[in-house]
């Protein structure tokens, strides 16, 4: 059994990881994957870029997505367009053996009509920057009232960039019984406030030195 299988991931995902050259999990993956898979608890994770955090939150979500259901089940928020695109590319790579799995990135500075058309076809995992995500929610194109997973990636950077209001507005539209996963490299008071206001007794995990 591969180390990824031991964390609870199924063959379809593990074989994509093997093809990508991921032979063993990184430290944050070894901690976060079983935690997200096995518990409903919210998760507050200290992890910097380069630690393998994208797979740490994406793989356990991919494992649990209902591919027979086309509605949006997971929303991943990221501070920049480049990072949103990168996360969506990674998710597509991880899920290439999962039939019926759709993921896409939505971000500003790009044609919204194309994003709307793509979303209307049914996207289970949406990766977005806060501004464009909120715009699509307000236009009633993106429905987040039934999501099961919300990921706030690089939360400190999203707040540094002034996305507080967008985050508040988006989070208020999500259901209270979802699992919220927050990844951040630093925990200033603004990040702690998000955790305080929107997370339910989160489990705290850390990889590397704080
Ligand atoms: P991230 O922290 O998610 O930006 O990932 C940093 C880099 O590590 C990316 O290029 C990933 O493709 C790579 N990576 C993530 N997890 C693994 C793994 N378990 N084995 C090998 N490479 C990995």
Boltz pocket constraint, residues with backbone or C-beta under 6 A from the ligand:
constraints:
  - pocket:
      binder: B
      contacts: [[A, 21], [A, 22], [A, 23], [A, 24], [A, 25], [A, 26], [A, 29], [A, 48], [A, 49], [A, 50], [A, 51], [A, 52], [A, 53], [A, 54], [A, 55]]
      max_distance: 6.0
